[in-house]
């Protein structure tokens, strides 16, 4: 993706007799600018090349010297113990990076690698009739970022909100309403009251397990079209969908399709036929199942002993519908790690049924969120409402603005942008599979490696551009650049395409979040080390302004891909 790095990889691989992929994976940035711009550690090559790492480094350097002497991109190469260190022709490198960014503009980093491909992403998917808690943010924020990253890379994207509006949980809610519900109370505060009923049912269920029969009966009646069950279900789902849409509006999250599990209940016969036609469906204690392995463990259940659809069969039906409608090249499910077995069963079952496109489907599991070691559970009434966290973040931001920049224009709008983005960034900055221990004080801590730090750096550099006032496109002499701070910033900017490629391939937004923090750090070090606007050398100032403008553009893109706002003043 970068001819300077490509040249290092190609000539080093040839000199060492190694695969270019091996060299590319090993290439790193030295911890000290004085060592060079890129380094090849030779530790892992010792076994393959049967030499000690320091000797390997010396041998590689000896073979590279003639090629480096003739190179227009590499200034020098040297061995430092087990490392091969490369120094680039820094002015040439910085010029290349800035001209590439100027040429590609807002699309820098994209390379349109997804052109002609379609990705379908199932994310957020909250259970109906439950408050939107901080735990729901994980699937929503991660999925939204995966969507935006793919879209930026040229993929045709379809974001799907697959609402949990059917099944055992809803049967419990319907049963609870029948026993204790008050229509006027629910109308006055629908989602909160329905949550109270759901929690009460599960508390009573622990005392009287027979209540589960009432819940199952409600599911059966709903499946058979009972007028009262359908009326209540329609009412409850409409209210919860309205509330969820309001939260999505606050977060700036968009879906191309919203369908509940209920949309696929009547597709049970088609699902059964798919497996029966392959001789895979068999009766077991009245239920219909598909065995997935010789040990006959953890089968795929198609139909319950009561004749109703299952979570498995509804998901199979939904996936078949999505393939028929979208013919995707990639299908991503963004759910918590507790559903890993479910998707393993789903994918393996369809593979056994001869569905040849199932390998295009991926599960992107994320770690669970807990509070002081205790897992969130709406069933037990233990949750933190997301909107309350967002409101506290906005209020804290307003307080900080009032203290540090009371004359800030549009302060209220900026406070919302910063506060909401702080909460979103705190989520996507974690590796997707990592469990998170939620602490409000950490989410609202605006110091250190946080979203507001990235936003502030962006706003600071926007301020520099405003002070400069003109255009540096024609007057900038980029050959004047080459200071360590300038090189660090350009080198970090050059990494953006690779970061996005990895983030899309692994469905991992945290790569972009980590990059944004590192870019902000490099930008701030540049700002502190280099007098951007000082002096009378107009050409040098213009060249540095080009570097500032590039940083602003890439920071802005990074924040957009993470679902954040990018205010120009803070």
C-alpha positions in Angstrom: 0.0 0.0 0.0 3.1 2.3 0.4 5.9 2.1 -2.2 8.5 3.0 0.5 7.4 0.1 2.8 6.9 -2.1 -0.2 10.5 -1.5 -1.3 11.9 -2.4 2.1 9.8 -5.6 2.2 10.7 -6.7 -1.3 14.5 -6.1 -1.1 14.7 -7.5 2.4 12.8 -10.7 1.5 15.1 -11.2 -1.5 18.2 -10.6 0.6 17.2 -13.0 3.4 15.5 -15.6 1.2 12.2 -15.1 3.0 8.6 -14.8 2.0 7.5 -11.1 1.5 4.5 -11.8 3.8 6.8 -12.8 6.6 8.9 -9.7 6.3 5.8 -7.5 6.0 4.3 -8.9 9.2 7.6 -8.4 11.1 8.4 -4.9 10.0 7.8 -2.4 12.8 8.5 1.2 13.9 11.5 1.6 16.2 10.8 3.1 19.7 13.4 5.9 19.1 13.5 8.1 16.0 17.3 8.0 16.1 17.3 4.3 15.3 15.4 4.8 12.0 12.0 4.9 10.5 11.3 1.2 10.2 13.0 -1.9 11.7 13.0 -5.6 11.1 13.5 -7.7 14.3 15.2 -11.0 13.6 14.4 -13.0 16.7 11.8 -15.2 15.1 14.0 -15.9 12.0 16.7 -17.6 14.1 15.2 -21.1 13.9 14.3 -20.8 10.2 17.7 -19.4 9.1 19.7 -21.4 11.7 21.7 -18.3 12.9 21.6 -16.1 15.9 19.4 -13.0 15.4 22.3 -10.5 15.5 24.2 -12.4 12.8 21.0 -12.5 10.6 20.7 -8.8 10.9 24.3 -8.2 9.9 24.1 -10.6 6.9 20.9 -8.9 5.7 22.4 -5.4 6.0 25.6 -6.5 4.1 23.4 -7.8 1.2 21.2 -4.7 1.2 23.9 -2.1 1.1 24.3 -2.0 -2.7 20.6 -1.8 -3.3 20.1 0.9 -0.7 22.9 3.0 -2.2 20.9 3.1 -5.5 17.5 3.6 -3.9 15.5 6.8 -4.3 13.4 6.0 -1.3 15.7 4.5 1.4 18.5 6.7 2.8 20.4 4.0 4.8 20.2 0.6 6.4 22.1 -0.6 9.5 22.3 -3.4 12.0 21.8 -2.8 15.7 22.1 -6.1 17.5 19.2 -8.3 16.3 17.5 -5.4 14.4 17.8 -4.2 10.8 17.0 -0.5 10.9 16.0 1.5 7.8 16.1 5.3 7.4 14.0 6.6 4.6 14.5 9.7 2.5 12.2 11.6 4.7 11.3 14.5 2.6 10.4 12.2 -0.3 8.3 10.0 2.0 6.4 12.9 3.5 5.8 14.4 0.1 4.4 11.0 -1.2 2.1 10.7 1.8 0.7 14.3 1.6 0.3 14.2 -2.2 -1.6 10.9 -1.9 -3.9 12.3 0.7 -4.4 15.5 -1.3 -5.2 13.4 -4.4 -7.6 11.1 -2.7 -9.2 13.7 -0.4 -11.9 12.4 1.8 -11.6 8.9 0.3 -8.0 8.5 1.5 -7.6 5.0 3.0 -10.5 3.5 1.0 -8.9 2.1 -2.1 -12.5 1.1 -3.0 -11.6 -2.5 -2.2 -15.2 -3.4 -1.6 -16.4 -2.2 -5.0 -19.0 -4.5 -6.5 -19.4 -6.5 -3.2 -22.3 -6.5 -0.7 -22.1 -7.0 3.0 -25.1 -7.5 5.2 -24.7 -6.7 8.9 -27.1 -7.9 11.7 -26.5 -5.6 14.7 -28.0 -4.0 17.7 -31.2 -6.3 17.7 -32.5 -5.5 21.1 -35.3 -7.5 22.7 -38.6 -5.6 22.5 -40.3 -4.1 25.5 -37.1 -3.6 27.4 -35.2 -0.4 28.1 -32.2 0.4 26.0 -29.4 -0.2 28.5 -25.7 0.5 28.4 -25.2 -3.2 27.6 -27.1 -2.7 24.4 -24.6 -0.2 23.3 -22.0 -2.9 22.5 -23.7 -4.5 19.5 -25.1 -1.1 18.4 -21.8 0.8 18.4 -19.6 -2.1 17.1 -22.1 -3.0 14.4 -22.5 0.6 13.3 -18.7 1.0 13.0 -18.4 -2.2 11.1 -21.1 -0.9 8.7 -19.4 2.5 8.3 -15.9 1.0 7.7 -17.2 -1.4 5.0 -19.2 1.4 3.4 -16.1 3.6 3.3 -14.2 0.9 1.6 -16.7 0.7 -1.2 -18.9 -2.2 -0.1 -22.7 -2.0 -0.7 -23.9 -2.2 2.9 -27.2 -3.4 4.4 -27.6 -2.9 8.1 -30.3 -5.0 9.7 -32.0 -4.6 13.1 -33.3 -8.0 13.9 -35.6 -7.3 16.9 -36.2 -9.9 19.5 -40.0 -9.6 19.5 -40.9 -13.3 19.8 -40.2 -16.5 21.8 -40.0 -17.4 25.5 -39.2 -13.9 26.8 -42.2 -12.4 25.1 -44.4 -15.2 26.4 -43.3 -14.3 29.9 -44.1 -10.6 29.3 -47.6 -11.4 28.0 -48.3 -13.7 30.9 -47.1 -11.1 33.4 -49.3 -8.5 31.8 -52.3 -10.8 32.0 -51.7 -11.4 35.7 -50.6 -7.9 37.0 -50.7 -5.5 34.1 -52.5 -2.1 34.3 -53.3 -0.7 30.8 -53.2 3.0 32.0 -49.9 2.6 33.7 -48.3 0.9 30.7 -49.7 3.6 28.4 -48.2 6.3 30.6 -44.7 4.9 30.5 -44.7 1.8 28.2 -41.2 0.4 28.2 -40.4 1.0 31.8 -43.7 -0.5 33.0 -43.3 -3.5 30.7 -39.8 -4.0 32.1 -41.2 -3.9 35.6 -43.7 -6.6 34.7 -41.0 -8.8 33.1 -38.8 -8.5 36.2 -41.7 -9.4 38.5 -42.6 -12.4 36.4 -39.0 -13.8 36.8 -39.0 -13.1 40.5 -42.2 -15.0 40.9 -41.0 -17.8 38.6 -38.2 -18.6 41.1 -40.9 -19.3 43.7 -43.4 -21.0 41.4 -41.8 -22.7 38.3 -45.3 -23.6 37.1 -45.6 -20.0 35.9 -43.5 -21.0 32.9 -46.5 -23.0 31.6 -48.5 -19.8 31.5 -45.7 -18.1 29.4 -45.6 -21.1 27.0 -49.4 -20.9 26.6 -49.2 -17.3 25.7 -46.6 -18.1 23.0 -48.9 -20.8 21.7 -51.9 -18.5 21.6 -49.8 -15.8 19.9 -48.6 -18.3 17.2 -52.2 -19.4 16.6 -53.3 -15.8 16.1 -55.3 -15.2 19.3 -56.9 -11.8 19.0 -56.0 -10.5 22.4 -52.4 -11.9 22.4 -51.8 -10.3 18.9 -53.3 -7.0 20.1 -51.0 -6.9 23.1 -48.0 -8.0 21.2 -48.6 -5.4 18.5 -48.9 -2.7 21.1 -45.8 -3.7 23.1 -43.6 -4.0 20.1 -44.7 -0.7 18.6 -43.9 1.1 21.8 -40.5 -0.5 22.2 -39.6 0.1 18.5 -40.5 3.8 18.9 -38.3 4.1 22.0 -35.4 2.3 20.3 -35.7 4.6 17.2 -35.4 7.6 19.5 -32.1 6.2 21.0 -30.8 5.4 17.5 -31.5 9.0 16.5 -29.4 10.3 19.5 -26.5 7.9 18.5 -26.7 8.7 14.8 -27.2 5.0 14.0 -29.0 4.0 10.8 -30.6 0.7 9.6 -31.6 -0.2 6.1 -34.0 -2.9 7.3 -35.8 -3.5 10.6 -37.5 -6.9 11.1 -38.4 -8.9 14.1 -38.1 -12.6 14.7 -41.9 -12.6 14.4 -41.5 -12.0 10.6 -40.1 -15.5 10.2 -42.5 -17.6 12.4 -44.6 -18.6 9.4 -41.6 -19.9 7.5 -41.2 -22.9 9.7 -42.5 -25.4 7.1 -39.9 -24.1 4.6 -37.1 -24.6 7.1 -38.2 -28.1 8.0 -38.4 -29.0 4.3 -34.9 -27.8 3.7 -33.5 -30.3 6.3 -36.0 -33.0 5.7 -35.2 -33.1 2.0 -31.6 -34.0 3.0 -32.7 -36.6 5.4 -31.4 -34.6 8.4 -34.5 -33.8 10.4 -35.6 -36.4 13.0 -38.0 -36.6 15.9 -36.8 -36.5 19.5 -39.2 -36.5 22.4 -41.8 -34.8 20.2 -39.4 -32.1 19.0 -37.8 -32.0 15.5 -34.0 -31.7 15.5 -30.9 -31.9 13.3 -27.9 -33.7 14.7 -24.6 -31.9 13.9 -22.0 -34.4 14.9 -21.5 -38.1 15.5 -21.7 -37.6 19.3 -25.2 -36.2 18.7 -24.4 -33.3 21.0 -26.0 -29.9 20.9 -28.4 -30.5 18.0 -30.1 -27.8 16.0 -33.7 -27.6 17.1 -36.2 -26.8 14.4 -39.5 -27.3 16.2 -40.5 -27.6 19.8 -42.5 -30.5 21.2 -45.5 -28.1 21.3 -45.2 -27.6 17.5 -43.9 -24.0 17.7 -40.8 -22.5 15.9 -37.5 -22.1 17.7 -34.7 -19.5 17.9 -32.8 -21.8 15.5 -35.5 -22.2 13.0 -36.4 -18.4 12.9 -32.7 -17.6 12.4 -32.4 -20.1 9.6 -35.5 -18.6 7.9 -34.2 -15.1 8.3 -30.8 -16.1 6.8 -32.5 -17.8 3.8 -34.6 -14.6 3.2 -31.5 -12.4 3.4 -29.6 -14.5 0.9 -32.6 -14.5 -1.5 -33.0 -10.7 -1.2 -29.4 -9.5 -1.0 -27.1 -12.3 -2.4 -24.4 -11.0 -0.1 -20.7 -11.6 -0.4 -20.4 -11.3 3.4 -22.9 -11.6 6.2 -21.9 -10.5 9.7 -23.7 -11.2 12.9 -22.7 -8.8 15.8 -23.9 -10.4 19.0 -22.4 -11.2 22.4 -20.1 -14.2 22.9 -22.9 -16.2 24.7 -24.4 -16.8 21.2 -21.2 -18.4 19.8 -22.7 -21.9 20.1 -25.9 -20.8 18.5 -24.1 -19.6 15.4 -21.8 -22.5 15.2 -25.0 -24.7 15.2 -26.6 -22.5 12.6 -23.7 -22.4 10.2 -22.9 -26.1 10.6 -26.5 -27.1 10.2 -26.8 -25.2 6.9 -23.5 -26.6 5.7 -24.8 -30.1 6.3 -27.9 -29.2 4.4 -25.7 -28.4 1.3 -26.0 -24.6 1.5 -22.9 -23.6 -0.5 -22.9 -19.9 0.5 -22.9 -20.4 4.2 -19.1 -19.9 4.3 -19.8 -16.2 3.5 -21.4 -15.9 7.0 -19.4 -14.7 10.0 -20.2 -14.3 13.6 -18.4 -11.3 15.2 -18.9 -12.0 18.9 -18.1 -9.3 21.5 -17.3 -9.6 25.2 -19.8 -9.2 27.9 -20.3 -6.0 29.9 -20.5 -6.3 33.7 -20.6 -3.9 36.7 -18.2 -4.5 39.6 -18.1 -8.2 38.5 -21.8 -8.6 38.2 -23.4 -9.2 34.8 -26.2 -7.0 33.7 -29.5 -8.7 33.5 -32.8 -7.2 32.5 -34.5 -10.3 33.8 -33.3 -9.5 37.3 -33.8 -5.8 36.9 -30.1 -5.0 37.0 -29.2 -2.6 34.2 -28.0 1.0 33.6 -30.1 3.0 31.1 -28.0 4.2 28.2 -29.7 7.5 27.9 -29.0 8.3 31.6 -25.3 7.7 30.9 -25.4 9.9 27.8 -27.1 12.7 29.7 -24.5 12.6 32.4 -21.7 12.7 29.8 -23.3 15.7 28.1 -23.7 17.5 31.5 -20.1 16.9 32.4 -19.0 18.2 29.0 -21.1 21.3 29.5 -19.4 21.9 32.9 -15.9 21.5 31.4 -16.8 23.9 28.5 -18.1 26.5 31.0 -14.9 26.3 33.0 -12.3 26.2 30.1 -14.0 27.9 27.1 -17.1 29.8 28.2 -17.3 31.8 25.0 -17.4 28.7 22.8 -20.0 29.2 20.0 -22.7 26.5 19.9 -21.5 25.2 23.3 -24.7 23.2 23.9 -24.3 21.4 20.5 -20.6 20.7 21.1 -21.4 19.3 24.6 -23.8 16.8 23.0 -21.3 15.9 20.3 -18.4 15.4 22.8 -20.5 13.7 25.5 -22.2 11.1 23.3 -19.0 10.4 21.4 -17.1 9.8 24.6 -19.5 7.0 25.6 -19.4 5.5 22.1 -15.6 5.6 21.9 -15.2 4.0 25.4 -17.0 1.0 23.9 -15.4 0.7 20.5 -11.9 1.4 21.8 -12.0 -2.0 23.5 -11.0 -5.1 21.5 -14.3 -6.6 20.4 -13.9 -10.0 22.2 -12.8 -8.5 25.5 -15.1 -8.5 28.4 -15.8 -5.0 29.8 -16.3 -4.0 33.4 -18.5 -0.9 33.1 -17.5 2.0 35.4 -19.3 5.4 34.8 -16.3 7.3 36.1 -14.1 5.7 33.4 -16.6 6.4 30.6 -16.8 10.0 31.7 -13.1 10.5 32.2 -12.1 12.8 29.5 -8.4 12.7 30.2 -5.9 10.2 28.6 -6.8 7.8 25.8 -10.4 8.9 25.3 -12.7 10.1 22.5 -12.6 13.7 23.7 -8.8 13.6 23.4 -9.1 12.6 19.7 -11.8 15.3 19.2 -9.8 18.0 21.0 -6.7 17.2 18.8 -8.9 17.5 15.7 -10.3 20.8 16.9 -6.9 22.2 17.8 -5.6 21.4 14.3 -8.8 23.0 12.8 -7.9 26.1 14.8 -4.4 26.2 13.2 -6.0 26.0 9.7 -8.3 28.9 10.6 -5.4 31.0 11.8 -3.4 30.3 8.6 -6.4 31.4 6.6 -5.2 30.7 3.1 -4.5 27.8 0.9 -1.2 26.0 1.0 -1.7 23.9 -2.1 0.3 26.1 -4.5 2.9 27.6 -2.2 3.9 24.5 -0.2 7.4 23.2 -0.8 7.1 19.7 0.7 10.8 19.0 0.2 11.4 21.3 3.2 9.8 18.7 5.5 11.8 16.0 7.4 11.9 16.9 11.1 11.3 13.9 13.4 7.9 15.2 14.5 6.9 15.7 10.9 8.1 12.3 9.9 6.3 10.6 12.8 3.0 12.2 11.8 3.4 11.4 8.1 4.3 7.8 9.0 1.2 7.4 11.1 -1.0 8.9 8.4 0.5 6.4 5.9 -0.8 3.5 8.1 -4.5 4.4 7.6 -5.2 2.2 4.6 -3.7 -0.9 6.2 -5.6 -0.2 9.4 -8.9 0.0 7.6 -8.1 -3.2 5.6 -7.5 -5.1 8.8 -10.5 -3.6 10.6 -12.8 -4.7 7.8 -11.3 -8.2 7.4 -11.5 -8.9 11.1 -14.7 -6.9 11.9 -12.7 -5.0 14.5 -13.5 -1.3 15.0 -11.0 -1.1 17.9 -8.2 -1.0 15.3 -9.5 2.3 14.0 -10.0 3.6 17.6 -6.4 2.7 18.5 -5.1 4.3 15.3 -7.1 7.5 16.0 -5.4 7.7 19.5 -2.0 7.1 18.0 -2.6 9.7 15.3 -3.7 12.2 17.8 -0.6 11.6 19.9 1.7 12.0 16.9 -0.2 15.1 15.9 0.2 16.7 19.4 3.9 15.8 19.6 4.3 17.4 16.1 2.5 20.5 17.4 4.7 20.7 20.5 8.0 20.2 18.7 7.4 22.1 15.5 6.5 25.9 15.3 3.9 25.5 12.6 2.9 29.1 12.1 6.0 30.8 13.5 8.7 32.5 11.5 8.8 34.3 8.2 9.5 31.3 5.9 6.2 31.2 4.1 7.1 28.1 2.0 8.0 26.1 5.2 4.8 27.3 7.0 2.7 26.3 3.9 4.4 22.8 3.9 3.6 22.3 7.5 0.0 23.5 7.0 -0.4 20.7 4.4 0.6 18.2 7.1 -1.9 19.8 9.5 -4.7 19.6 6.9 -3.9 15.9 6.2 -4.1 15.1 10.0 -7.4 17.0 10.2 -8.9 15.0 7.3 -7.8 11.5 8.6 -8.8 12.3 12.2 -12.2 13.4 10.9 -12.6 10.2 8.8 -11.5 8.0 11.7 -14.1 9.5 14.0 -16.9 9.2 11.5 -16.0 5.5 11.0 -16.3 5.0 14.8 -19.7 6.7 15.0 -18.3 9.9 16.6 -18.8 13.6 15.8 -15.9 15.8 14.8 -16.5 19.3 16.1 -14.1 22.0 14.8 -14.1 24.0 18.0 -14.0 22.8 21.6 
